[in-house]
Amino acid sequence: MVPPPNNSAVSCSADPVQGAGDGGTRYYARQPILTASGKAFAYELLFRSAPEEQFRGDGDLATRTMLDNTIVFGLEKLTGGLPAFINCTLEALTTKLVELLPPALTVLEILETLEPTEQLVQACRALKARGFRLALDDFIWKPQWAPLVDIADFIKVDFKQSDRRERLALIDRLKHHSVQRLAEKIETSEEFKLARKEGFTLFQGYYFCRPTLVKKNDIPPNKMVQLELLRDLQCGDFDLLRISKLVEQDAALTYRLLRLVNSPLFAYRRKVRTVETALMVVGEKAFRRIATLAIASALGRDGTPELLRMALVRARFCELAAPLCGLDETEQYLLGLFSLLPAMLRIPMDQALATIELRQQVLDALLGQKTRERSLLCWMEASERGDWSTCHAVEEFHRADEAKLARIAAEAAQWADATLHQTS
């Protein structure tokens, strides 16, 4: 039986790295930290050892392994060049282990479980002097933390463990400090709006995948065309006449296609003015990629930028992993891409799928049913949460190699980063 899917929205991705101690596959979950506009500001890297759902081992070992991974694989590759928030134990901070990391890309998280001793304060001051930025995690004001507040760059506040009165009191206390306030565990649009109103500038949580759904909304006509075209590009034969007519109904895609075909890249001798001619010049394979990315970007335009990246990672992972599980690659690509349609279109999944013609089993998978077709998406959603036990259950069901799936997840993330970078 396929492990039950978890339909809760997620905001992170997980990739494999090799453990420093035992040579086995190690994983990290990459959770985005977003600006008020939904753009990724940084990523928090969390160490896990598969197939545990939560890390239960030695904290110092976890931190050492995480540090080793960043050295071997390059911190900039793990975060796409954005800053990395890394949880640090007392050992990592006081024995200079973290000095192996690039200061410009590293934010050292001082965990709430540490005691703000003089030793810790002096170590943090020294690290600050070397160019590292500091974050106080799950922060609750206590007088003994004042020396660290004075040098902190970020204060992280748990929205689930604090009330509005406590947060406003903390913000008032911090008003003379040049510190950025980060609200974590933001899980709804309402919490996001409240956090912004209270003065937080950075946000971490599942909120951007849980938009408020307006059930009476209809899909705009141009998005219905985009969904129909996307389905044809992935599932149907390349019917030039039909594809041309669909493209002509989308002004943005028509503009992009004609601009591309008339660029020096194709060096076509005559000016191309029709969609049908442009499709013949560009070719089927190139157009499928161009159009798929353009449409996915258009569908995600009203959401946060990170949504599109997540959708592309899921799509690419499901496509590449499909042969390992005896699943159809094209269907799996669409399954991953469409899995975030409710957040992209701000309507319920059943309404989003009303205009899409897919096999019933694929539609059922998108609606959250426990189908075989959903298993890879289930794996990816679980890995985004750092839920390694569910990943392991999917691997056992398909008798799939966990290291191969983990490598594919890493490849999918790199592909999505590169694809978005090329088109930005």
N, C-alpha and C positions, 0 to 999 in steps of 0.2 A: 504493500500500500504506500502511495506517495505521502510523504510527511505533510501534515496539515499546513497550508500556507498561512502566513501571517499577513493580513491585508493592511496593517498599520503602515503609515508612510514612514519613509526612512530618509536619512540625509547623510549617508556616508558610503564609502566603498572600501572593500577589503582586498588586499593583494598579498601574495606570498613572498616571504624572504627566507633565507636559510638560517637556521639557528646557529648561534656561535658555539654552543656547548655540545650538542649531540649530532649535528649534521642533518637533522630532520627538517621538514618544512615548518617554517614559522609564519605567522600571519600578523598583519597589522590592519586595524580599521582606520579609515581616513575620514574624519568627520569635519565637514566644512564649517567655518566661522564666517558669517555673512554680514555685509553692510545693510543699511536700511533699505537699499535698492535691490537687495537680493544677490548682489555680486559677491563671489568668494573673496574674502580678505586674507584668510589663512586656513590651515587645516590642523586639527589636533590629531596626533598619531597615537593610537592605543595598541599596546602589545597584547597579543593573545597567542595561546598555544593550542592548536586544533587537536581534538575536536571539542574542547571544553567550551561551554557557553560563556563562562566568565573565568578570568584568570584566577587561579586559586593557589598559585605557588609563591615563591619568594619574590618580594617586590624589588629587591636589589638586583636579583638575577634578571627579572623582566626588564629593568631599566638598562642594565649592561647589555642585554641582547638587543634591545631597541637601538642603543647607541652604536653597537657593532653593525647592525643592519644599515644604519644611515651612512656609516663610513664605507661599507662595501658597495652599496648600491647608489650612493649619492643622494643627499637630502633633497636637492633640487628636483630629482626625478621622482621622489616619493610624493612631492607636493606640487609638481608642475611649476616650480620656481617661486611659489608663494611661501610666506613664513610658516614654520612648523611650531606648533605648541606641543611641548614634550613634558610629560609628567616626570618629576624628578624626586628621587628619594634623598635623604640626608647624605648618604654615602656619595651619590652622584654629584651633589653640590659641594661637599667639603673635601673630596679627594681629587678634584679637578678633572673627573672623568668627562664632564660635559665640555671641557675646553677643546675636545677633539672635534666639536661641531663648529660649523661656520657661524660666527656671531650675528652676521647680518640677516641670516635666514632663521634664526632660532629664538623662540620665546620659551624660557624655562618656567614651567608651572610648579609653584611651591604648594604642595598639597596641604589641605586643611588639617591632616593628621599629624603634621610636624609641629614641634614646639619651637617657638621663636626665640631660641637661645642666642646668646652672644656669638657663639661659634657659627650658627646659621646666618645671623645678620652680617657678620664680617665676611663670610664666604660669598654672600649675595652681593655685597658692596664690591668685592673684588671682581666678580663676574660682570657686574654692571660696568665697571671701569674698563673691562675688556671689550665692551660693545654688545653684550647680551641684553635682551629685554626680559623683564620679569613679569609674571602673572601670579596673582594670589587666587587660588582655586577655592570655590565654594565659600566665599569670604563672608564672615560674620564679624562685626566690629568687636574687638577686645583691646583694651589699652596696651597690652604687651605686644600687639602687632604693629603699633605706631611706627617703629623704626623701619619696618619693611614696607609699610604703606608709603612712606616718604620716598622710597626709591623704586616703587612698583610702576610699571607702565600700563598694566591692565588689572582690573579688579573684576573677577567673575562671581556673579551672584546667581544662586540657584532659585529659579522662580517657583519651584515646587516646595521649597523649604523655607520660604520667606513670605511675609504678607506685605501689603502695600505700605502700611505704616512703617514697618522696619526698613523697607527699601528707600522710602523717602527720607527717613532719618539718616541712613547711610549716605545717600547722595548729598544731603546737606552738609554732612561732616566732611565729605570729599571735595567740596566745591572749591577749596583753595589748593587742591592737588591737581597737577597736570597728568591725570590718569584717565585712560579710556575705560568706560564701564561696559561690561559684557554680560548680557543676560543669557543664561544657559537653561536648558530644558524648556524652551519655548515650543509648545506643541500645537497651538491653535493660532488662527489669524487674530483672534481677540487678544490673546496674550501678547502677540507681537505688537499690536497697536498700542496696548497698554504700556509695554516696555519702552516703546519709542516716546510715548507721552511722558513717561517718567524720566526721560533723559538718557536712556541707554543708546549707545551708538553701534554696538556689535551684538550679534545674536547667534545662538547655537541651539539647534533642536530640530524638530520635525515639522515646524509650522509651515514651511514653504511648500510642503507636499500635502498639506491639509487645508486647502483654501475653503472659504465659506462657499458652499454650493447653492446656487440659485436654481431650484428645480424647475421653474417656469421658463428658464432661458431656452431659446432655440439656438442651434448651431448656426452661426452666420453663413450665408450662401457661399462665400469664398472659401470658408474652411470645409464645407461639405465637398466642394470640388477638390480641394487639396487631399482630403481623406480618400476620395474615390480614385484620384490619380496615384496616390501613394500605394493603394492596394493593387492597382493595375501594374505599376512598375515592379512590385515585388512578386506578385502571384501570376499575372497573366502573360500571354505572349505580347511581344512589342508590336502592337497594332498602330502603325504610324499615323493613320488618319484619325483614329479615336484619340490617341495620345495628343495629337496636335490640337484637336478641338478642346480637350480638357485644359491644356496649357494656355490656350487663348482666353480662357475664362478667368485666368489668374494674372492680373497685370504685372505684379511683382516678379513672378516667375518668367513671364514673357520678356520682360525687360532684362532680367539676368541672363537669359539664354541668348538673346540677340546681342547683348553687349559682349558676351563671351565669344560667340562665333565670329564677331567682327573685330576681335582683338588680334594683336600680332601672334598670339599663341597658335592660331589656326592659319594665319597668312592666306586667307581665301581671297582670290583675285577680285571678285565682285562683291559689292555690298549686299549682304543678306538681309532681306526685309520681311520674310515670312517664317512663321514658326515651323512649318513643314520642312522647308529647305534647311533651316537651322538644325533641325533634328537629324537630317541626313548627313550634314557636314560634321556635326559633333560626334555622331555615332551613338549606338544604343548603350554601350557599357558606360561611357563617360556621362551620358545624360542621366542614366539611372542614379549614379552617385550624386551628381550636381543637384538633381531635382529632389532626391530623398533628403539631402541635407537642408536644402532651401525650404522645403515644406515643413520639416521637423522644426526648423528655426522659427518659421512663421507661426506654427501651432503653439510654440512655447513663448511667443513674444510677450503675451500678457502676464506671464508668470515671472519667476526669477531666472536669471541666466543659468544658474546651477541646474535647473530642471532639465534643460536641453542636454547638458553634459551627462546627467544621470541616465536619461533616456537612451542616449547613444551608447553608453557603457553597457547597459542592459541588453540593448539590441545586438551589439557586436559579440558580447559574451555568449548569449543564447545561440547566435548563428554559428560561432566557432566551436562551441561545445556540443552542438546537435549531433554530429556524427558519432561521438563517444556514447551517446545514449539512444541511437537509432531513431532520431527525430529529424523532421524536415527542416533544413537550414533556413529556407525562405520564410516559412511559417514562424520559426523561432525568432528570426530577426524582427518580424512584425510584432510578435508577442511582447518582446522586450521593449520595442519602441512605443507601442500603444499602452504599455502598462501604466504610464503616467498621464494618459489622456485626461482624466478628471481634473488633475491639477493644471494641465495646460489649457483646457477649455472651460474650466470652472463649472462643469456639469457632472452629474453622476455617470458612472461607467456605462450603465445600461442605455442611457440616452446617447452617449458618445458612440456606442456600437450600433445604434439603430440603422445607420446609413452605410455600414461596412459589411461587405460580403466575405465572410471567412468560414472555414469549416466549423461546424457546431462545437467540436471539441476545443478548438482554439478560442471561440467566443466564450465557452464555459470557463476556460482557464483564465481569461481576462476578467471574468466575473467572480473569480476567487474559488471556483469549485476544485475539488481534489482530483484533477485529471492528470494523466501521465504527461500530457503536453505542458502542464504548468511546472513540472518538477525543476527544470533548470532556472526558471524565473524565481521559484521558491528558494533555490540555492543562492541565487544572487541577492535576493532580498535579505536572506538570513546573514550572508556574509557582510552586507552593508551594516547590519546591526551588531556584528561581532558575535552572532549566535552560531557558534561552531558546531554545537550538537545537532542542530537541524541540517547544517551542511553535511555532516557525517551521515545522517540518516538518508539523505538524497543519494549520496555516494554509494551507500550500501544497497539501496534499492536498484540503482542502475549498474552496480558493480563497476563503478567508474573510479579511476585513479584520482585520489584527492590532489596529488601534486600537479597532475595535468590540468585539472579544473582550476586550481589556484594560479597556475601559469597563464591560463587563458584569461582569467579575470584581470591579471596584471597587464596582459597584452591589450585587452579591451579598453582598459583605462588609458593606457598610453596612446592607443589609436584615437580615442575620443579627444584627448588633449591636443594631439597633433592635428586632427581634423578641424577642430574649432579654431586652433591657432592659425591655420592656413587660410581660413575664411573670415577671420576677424579683420 
